[in-house]
Amino acid sequence: MRPPDVRAAKPRRHLPPWGKRWLWALPPAGLAIAGAILAGRLFLPATAEPRLAAALVEAGFPQAQVTVRHAGWGWLEAGVRLQPGLEADTALVTFTGLVPWGTPARLALTGVSVDAGLVDGQALARLMDMPIDHVEIGAAQVIHGDWSVPLVVNATLDRQGRGGAATGWQGQAVLEPGEGWPACALTLHLSKTQDGPKLTVEPAPGDGPRVSGTVAAGGDNTTKADLTVTGLRVRDWPGPVAGHLTGQLVGRGDTARWTISATVDTPDAHLTLEGARPWAGDQHPAGAAAAPWGVVVKARGAGAPAAAGWSGSGQLTLTGTADGRALALALSAEGVTAPELPLMASFLGLTATATPQGDGAWALALVGPAQAGGRLRDGQGTPVSLGWDPGADGHLAVTWQGGLGKERRGHVDVQGAVVGRLGPASAPLVAGGTTDLRAAADWDAGGLSTLEATAVSLAAPVLLNARLEGAHLSAGFDRTHRGSPWQVTLDGGRVQGTVLPPLALAVTLSGDPAGALTLAGQARGLGTPLVLGVSGHWTAADQRGEAAAVLEPLTLSAVPDLTQLLPGAGLAAPMSGLGTIAGGARLSWDQGRLAGSGDLRAEGVSLFGPRLSIDGLDGQVTLDGLFPLHSPPAQHLKAKAVGAALALGDLGLEFQLVDGRVLLQGGDLSWAGGHVHLAPDEDGGFSATVSGVDLARALPGWSAAGYTLQGTLGGRLLGRFDGLTPVLTYGGLEAEGPGHIGYSDRSGGEAGIPVVLNPDHNGKVALVTRALADYDYQALTVQPTGPILTDPRARLLLRGVNPEFYGGYPVDLDLDLDAGDLSAGGTQDRRR
């Protein structure tokens, strides 16, 4: 057998003649294709721009503007302005064909801006008619004139059905309103009705707030909304929050009319919102033209303050100004109480104007006086208030941006007057403020950053009815320069008043408001050796601080006239003294609670003056509350003698201060040769049991006028303390037996007529004094009333006879006595 022919199976090594010709044609073809691609990249944007603009005009947007930045086979990227108030920074369009003028299939929009005052449902309807099957939206911003609200939206929508079978658009969306607000996942359905577009919102599966409702176009260019929100948690608000909103818009642009109504409920509060354009609210002045729009928000606490809730009510009124570029704002609240507030039963009232500055910045200016206050959480509910009055040329202007988030920052500029009060309005511990206040400050998310305050003159009443005059306050702080700490210096002032002596102040507050502050200084008496040391500290991290004023031991003999220590107290000068006094007052603030304490010590104090004398006063009064004054029980004072309108001796008192009033717990004293025992009585009053009082010494004014009185008195009196002043209210002293009243000096009057006491110029007093010239009484009663130590008054009832008056016919007398009758000095003055 012959082997196979191997040569017949080998392939041929040479191309056919036509293969060589095609090989030479490949390079020119590649160059042609590359040139075509390059030409497309160069000319497609210019070609697509007018074609896309023409398509938008045909869709019903005659003012559409398109700027194509990139284009390729089947896609393009452009900036699009469909109409004034509706534009997208970037629009990425994908077409079904290979050229950018085919049928659009997908549309992605980012940087969308919507002007709520210019866009209506018709624009949305025209967008729905465009031949697009899929839409993606990136970020959006809602604006209205100069105002803007950032709103991050991520949404996808797909057309349901085709042509006549189209049922609208269905998709998902996630909304992020801003910092502190939770993202909200939604299921959207956009459809067309006979009246126009209708948007139905339902909550998407998953956690987070649930939103449902509809926004639909109605007839006569009307849009209606009805939305419900549940499970919403915002910032530090107690949650969950639920709300319901309804609204209606008629027309568009400057002629639009709208109304809105909403309710919001949290575990602790109930809020209502009512708004309309044009505005016709109850806050608008009668007879004035209606402002363009306005909103009223009312809040009412629904929680129990003892738990985690709050109570009270408030109202915020926002009214658009005539030019639509600012807001007139009125805020009021009363009875607001919440555990996190340092005040209870707080109140607030102010009116202001808020103006947008662009880039999210706002300016707030108070247009009238403002006031805020409440009661401190100090266990006693001490009232406190702070008021602002710009005066004729003052202002309080605040500018800020960044909302309440981490990017917030702002500036405040102040000129005017501030008046505050701590304590009851009738008798405040501190009441005062400033005039000609000028200050400026900056702050950011970290707190106060800079502060400057100069030329502040404090001339309002402060510190227990005193006045601080001619003082100057200077302040400076820059957080970026830790070498120059925050510092406030008050010096050059004079304090004058009825309780405090004239003082010169020199105190400094320094440190870091975000860390620790220190108070140090002195208050020195003007013309007296009195020295008050002032000190204090504050720790921001613990929200705790203290302040103290200590009276260094004062030797009374070193003060030439003691009335300089108590100007305006009604003491007759000159007055000298012996012994020493010392004491102090302390204030503490701990986690929203203010407390005060103090003490006053007297050792061997004696006072000598024309109308007041005190001998051997010793004791100490300890205070555990200052506003109002409060002390522990069993405070004790004693004195050898007290001489005022009445002369008292061997005085020893035991008492307690409650709400600024003395509650007498016991005591003994001697008066007019007799004894008085003091004891507590019901309702905080006291009783005085009197025995063995000599009538002549009880009425020293009569004895000085020339009368002789014989007899002794005893009985029981009831009284109370009006602040620190004892006031007798009921009871009387009766003669312990018959006695005699006579008159021996007749030189000062007509023949046989004694000197008249308290003449009333009606002729009847002369008959009374003639009857008392030689009067034997069988019954005598003295009924003292009023502030017995400072302005004693009494009623004197007599029953008896004068043998030489009307033939010895019985005479009953009813006389009113005042300080002149009960004071020897007063009667002598009257005789002169």
Secondary structure, 3 states (H helix, E strand, C coil): CCCCCHHHHCCCCCCCHHHHHHHHHHHHHHHHHHHHHHHHHHHHHHHHHHHHHHHHHHCCCCCCEEEEEEEECCEEEEEEEEECCEEEEEEEEEECCCCCCCCEEEEEEEEEEEECCCCCHHHHHHHHHCCCCEEEECCEEEEECCEEEEEEEEEEEEEECCHHHCCEEEEEEEEECCCCCCCEEEEEEEEECCCCEEEEEEECCCCCCEEEEEEEEECCCEEEEEEEEEEECCCCCCCCEEEEEEEEEECCHHHCEEEEEEEEECCCEEEEEEEEECCCCCCCCCCCCCCCCEEEEEEEECCCCCCCCCEEEEEEEEEECCCCCCEEEEEEEEEEECCCCCEEEEEEEEEEEEEEEECCEEEEEECCCEEEEEEECCCCCCEEEEEEECCCCCEEEEEEECCCCCCCEEEEEEEEEEEEEECCCCCCCEEEEEEEEEEEEEEECCEEEEEEEEEEEECCEECCCEEEECEEEEEEEECCCCCCCEEEEEEEEEEEECCCCCEEEEEEEEECCCCEEEEEEEEEECCCCCEEEEEEEEECCCCEEEEEEEEEEEEHHHCCCHHHCCCCCCCCCCCEEEEEEEEEEEEEEECCEEEEEEEEEEEEEEEECCCCEEEEEEEEEEECEECCEECCCCEEEEEEEEECCCEEEEEEEEEEEECCEEEEEEEEEEECCEEEEEEECHHHCEEEEEEEEEHHHHCHHHHHCCEEEECEEEEEEEEEEECCEEEEEEEEEEECCCEEEEECCCCCCCCCCCCCCCCCCCCHHHHHHHHCCEEEEEEEEEEEEECCCCCCEEEEEEEEECCCCHHHCCEEEEEEECHHHHCHHHHHHHHC
